[in-house]
């Protein structure tokens, strides 16, 4: 139980750092999403949810920029559990349908709830048209998922052995 709590505390620190960082906020919040993934890998899915829930609540309470906290709570912090469940059946088409469906629902909810804050963090070329924003966002998400998978493999091969 202590390991997911420590990972959750580190996630809160990263979300807080994203709030005060001059650039790269999405990247720092995405890095915070690695910590619930570590909880899922090391302890299990329930531990990942506990890590995410604790870090999300504390981030929403403590972070000065609520957009970064909400980005973690709704997308990057929750995604490791969605990814874990989506990859269980080992059917690539179903896997990506679930992942992209999750991403698009959350991205749309974030866009509608915090349009000004979201658009302020994106490149200007993407802020003028939803027709440009959604394909670009989905492309970046697929790249993120690929990189996330590689980081999980690195964690399993190097870090998990050292921790346990």
C-alpha positions in Angstrom: 0.0 0.0 0.0 2.9 2.4 0.7 4.4 2.0 -2.9 1.3 3.4 -4.7 1.1 6.2 -2.1 4.7 7.2 -2.7 4.1 7.1 -6.5 1.0 9.2 -6.0 2.9 11.8 -4.0 5.5 12.0 -6.7 2.7 12.4 -9.3 1.4 15.4 -7.3 4.9 16.9 -7.3 5.1 16.6 -11.1 1.7 18.1 -11.6 2.6 21.0 -9.4 5.9 21.4 -11.3 3.8 21.5 -14.6 1.8 24.3 -13.2 4.9 26.5 -12.6 6.9 25.4 -15.7 7.1 28.1 -18.3 6.7 25.6 -21.1 6.1 21.9 -21.6 3.1 21.6 -19.3 1.5 18.8 -21.2 4.8 16.9 -21.2 5.3 17.2 -17.5 1.7 16.2 -16.8 2.2 13.2 -19.2 5.3 12.2 -17.2 3.2 12.3 -14.0 1.0 9.6 -15.7 3.9 7.2 -15.6 3.6 6.9 -11.9 0.2 5.3 -11.8 1.5 3.0 -14.5 4.3 1.9 -12.2 1.7 1.2 -9.5 -0.3 -1.0 -12.0 2.8 -2.9 -13.1 4.2 -3.4 -9.6 1.1 -3.9 -7.4 -1.9 -4.3 -9.7 -4.8 -2.4 -11.3 -6.5 -1.5 -8.0 -3.2 0.1 -6.8 -3.1 2.1 -10.0 -6.6 3.4 -9.4 -5.7 4.3 -5.8 -2.5 6.1 -6.9 -4.5 8.0 -9.6 -7.4 8.9 -7.2 -5.1 10.1 -4.4 -2.9 12.1 -6.8 -5.9 13.6 -8.6 -7.6 14.8 -5.5 -4.4 16.3 -4.0 -3.5 17.9 -7.4 -7.0 19.4 -7.7 -6.7 20.8 -4.2 -3.0 21.9 -4.2 -2.0 22.8 -7.8 -2.2 26.5 -8.6 -3.2 25.8 -12.3 -6.4 23.7 -12.3 -6.0 22.9 -16.0 -2.8 20.9 -15.3 -4.5 19.1 -12.4 -7.6 18.3 -14.5 -5.4 17.2 -17.4 -3.8 14.7 -15.0 -7.0 13.6 -13.3 -9.0 13.1 -16.5 -6.4 12.0 -19.1 -2.8 11.2 -18.2 -3.3 9.8 -14.7 -6.3 7.6 -15.7 -4.8 6.4 -19.0 -2.5 3.8 -17.5 -5.4 1.8 -16.2 -7.4 2.3 -19.5 -4.3 1.1 -21.4 -3.9 -1.9 -19.1 -7.5 -3.0 -19.6 -7.5 -2.2 -23.4 -4.4 -4.3 -24.0 -5.6 -7.5 -22.1 -7.5 -9.1 -25.1 -4.5 -8.7 -27.4 -6.7 -7.6 -30.4 -4.9 -4.6 -31.9 -8.0 -3.1 -33.6 -10.1 -3.3 -30.4 -7.2 -2.0 -28.4 -6.8 1.1 -30.4 -10.6 1.7 -30.7 -10.8 1.7 -26.9 -7.7 3.9 -26.4 -8.7 6.4 -29.1 -12.3 6.4 -27.9 -11.2 7.2 -24.4 -8.8 9.9 -25.6 -11.4 11.6 -27.8 -14.1 11.6 -25.1 -11.7 13.1 -22.5 -10.1 15.5 -25.0 -13.6 16.8 -26.0 -14.7 17.1 -22.3 -11.5 19.0 -21.5 -12.0 21.2 -24.5 -15.6 22.0 -23.7 -14.9 22.5 -19.9 -11.7 24.6 -20.2 -11.5 25.8 -23.8 -9.5 29.0 -23.0 -7.0 27.2 -20.8 -6.5 24.4 -23.3 -6.2 26.6 -26.4 -3.7 28.8 -24.6 -1.3 25.8 -24.2 -1.5 24.7 -27.9 0.3 26.0 -31.0 -1.6 28.8 -32.7 -2.0 26.8 -36.0 -4.2 24.3 -34.1 -6.4 26.8 -32.2 -8.3 28.1 -35.1 -10.0 25.0 -36.4 -11.3 21.8 -34.9 -10.6 20.1 -38.2 -6.9 20.6 -37.6 -7.0 20.1 -33.8 -8.5 16.7 -33.6 -6.4 14.9 -36.3 -3.2 16.4 -34.8 -4.3 15.5 -31.2 -5.0 11.9 -32.2 -1.7 11.6 -34.1 0.2 12.9 -31.0 -1.8 10.6 -28.8 -0.8 7.6 -30.9 2.8 8.7 -30.6 2.4 9.2 -26.9 0.9 5.7 -26.5 3.8 4.2 -28.4 6.4 6.0 -26.3 4.4 5.1 -23.2 4.6 1.4 -24.1 8.4 1.7 -24.5 8.8 3.4 -21.2 6.7 0.7 -19.5 9.0 -1.9 -21.1 12.0 0.0 -19.8 10.4 0.2 -16.3 9.7 -3.6 -16.3 13.2 -4.5 -17.5 15.3 -2.1 -15.3 13.4 -0.4 -12.5 11.0 -3.0 -11.3 13.8 -5.5 -10.6 15.7 -2.9 -8.6 12.6 -1.9 -6.6 11.4 -5.5 -5.7 
